[in-house]
Amino acid sequence: RAEFTGDQAFPRHVALSLVRQTAGLVLDGLIIELGTAPFEVSGKVGFSDPPSVAINVKSDALDLAALSSSLPLPAGVSLSGTSKVDLKVEGTAADPRASGRIGLAGLGVRLPVLAAPLSGESGELVLSGDDLVITDAAFRAGASRVTARGRVVGYAKDATLDGIEVTGPIELADLSARLGVAMTGKGSVAVRASGSARD
C-alpha cells in the first residue's frame, strides 16, 4: 500500500491510496484537481494482457475549460463551464467501454458557425454499452433556444444516428457571418436525423 499527497502541476494529485494486489492495482480516493474543481477516481487496473480496467470517475462540477485544452477538438471549438459527471469505465485498456451520465446543465461550447456560445440549460448524456442517449437537452445561444433528444448507436466507432431531434425558435442574427449572409428576424428549426453519422 502506498499513499501520496502533493501540490504538483496539472493534474494535481491531492490524495491517493494505491494498493498492489496479485491481480492488479486498486485506486481508492484519487482526487485530481482539474482547473477549478476536483474529480474523484476509484477502481482497479488489472495485470492481464492487455490490462483490464474497472474505474469510476465522479465530479459534481468538472471544469470543462481545463479539460478542453487536453482534448483533440476541431479547430475553433472550445468548452467552458462545468458538468456533473458519473461514469464507469470497464473492459481493457485497448477497448474500454464507458457507462453512466454526463450532465449538460452548465456546459458551454464555442462553435465557429455561431456568433454566441452554446450554453447547456438542462438534460443529460447517458452512456450505455455502445450507445449514447440524449435526454431532454436544452441549449441556448444568444436569444435562440433549442431542445435535443435521441440516440447515437456505436458513438465511439461507426456512429449511427437513431431519431436525433433538434427543435426550437432561433434568432437568425445568432448565426455568424461565416455563413456569408447577414440575417435578422426570427426563425425556427425542426430537424430529425437518422442514419450513418458520416452521411
N, C-alpha and C positions, 0 to 999 in steps of 0.2 A: 504494500500500500504506500502511495506517495501523495502528499498534499502540497499544493503550491498556492501562493498568493503573489501578486505582482502589480506593477504600475508601469507597463511597457507601452510601446507604441501600438497602434491598431493592428490586430484586435487586442484588447487588454483583458487578460485573464484575472478576474477578481478572486475567484476561489475555485478549487478543483480537488476532488478526491478521485484518485486513479488507482484501481485495484487490478493487479495482474492475476488472472486465473489461468488454469491449464488450457482452457478453451479460448481465452481471449482477454480483452481489456474491458473493464466496466467503468463507465464515466458516471459520476454522481455529483451533481451540484456544480457543473462547469458553467460559470457565468461569464459571458463575453459582452463587453461594452462596445456597442456599435454606434458611433455618433453620440447622441444624447440619451439613449436608452439601452439597457442591457437585455440580452435574451439568454435563456437557460437551455443547456443541452445535457441530456442524460441518456443512458442506454448502454449498448455493448457493441464492441467490434471484435469479431471472431478471427481466429488464426487460420481459418480454412484457406484454400486456394481455388478461386480468388477469395479475398477476405469477405466475410459476411458482416452485415450491419443491421442493427435494430436500434435506431436513435430517435429520441423525441426532442423536438425543438419548440419552445414556447416563448412568447413575448406578448405583453399587453399593449406595447407601443413600439414596434420595430421601426427604427429610424430608416426610412426609405431613401432619403437623400444620401446618407452614408453608404447604404447598400448599392445605390445606383452607380457609384464610382467603380465598383468592382464587378459589375455585370456587363456582358457584351451587348449593350443596347444599340439599336440602329442610330445612325447619325442624326443629331437634332432631337433625340428623345431622352428625357431625363425624368427621374422620380423625385417626389418630395412628400412631406407629411409623414404620418405614421400608420401602422396597420397592426391589428391584433392577429397573431399567428399561433396556431396549434397544429403541428404537423408531426407525423411519424414517418420515418424513412426506413424501409426494410428491404432485404434482398442481398445482393452482393455489391461490392464496390464498383464492379464493371456494369451492373444492371440494377441500380437502386429503384425502388418504387415508393412513391410518396402518397400518403393519405392524410386527410384532415381538412382544416378550414383556414382560409385567409380572409380576414375582414376587409371590406372595401371602404368603409367609412373612414375618412381622414386621409385617404390616398390622394396624391396629386401626380398628374402626368403631364409633361410638356410635350406636345406633338408639333412638328413643323407646319402642318397644314392648318392649325388653329391659332387664332390671334390670342386667345385666352387659354390658360392652363385648364386641364380637365380635372375636376375635383370629385372624388367619390363621396356620396352622401349616405349610402346605405348598401346593404347586400353583402354577399359572401361568394368566394370561390371555394367550391367543395371538391376536393380531390379524392378519388376512389378508384383504385386499380389503375387502368389506363385512361380513365375518363375524368374530365373537368366539367363541373356543373356550375353555371352562373345562376345564382338565386336572387331574384328581386333586387337587382342592382340599379342604383340611380346615380347619374353623373351630371355635373353642372359645368358648363364652360361659358363664362360671362353670364349673359341673360338666358342662355339656352339650357334646357334640362331634358335629358333623355333617360329612359329606363332600358334595361337589357336583361335577358334571360335566355336560357338554352343550355346546350351541352356540346362539348368538344370531345369526340371519341379519339383515343390514341393521341392525346395532346403532346406527348413527349417525342413522338416519331412521325408517322404519317397521319397527321391530324385530319379528321373529318368533322365538319360542322353538322350538327343534328338539331335543326329548328332554332337557330340563333335568331332572336328577335330584338330589334332596336327601334324604339318608338319615342315620340315626344315632340314638343314645339321647339323651334330653333330661331335664333336671331341671325339673319343672313350676314350681318356685319361681323359676327363672331368667326366667320370663315376668313382666312387671311388672303392677302393679295397674291399669295403663291398660286392661287387658282387662276390668276390672270384676269379676274373680273372684280370690279368694285360693286358690292351689292348692299342694299339696305332693305329694311322691312322684315316681316315675319314669314316663317315657313314652317314646315313640319317634316318629320322623317318617319317612315314606317317601312322597315326593311326586315325581311325574313330570309335567312340563308341556310342552305343545306348542301352537303357535298364536300368534295375534297377542298381543303384549305388552300391547296396550290392552285386550284382553278377559280 
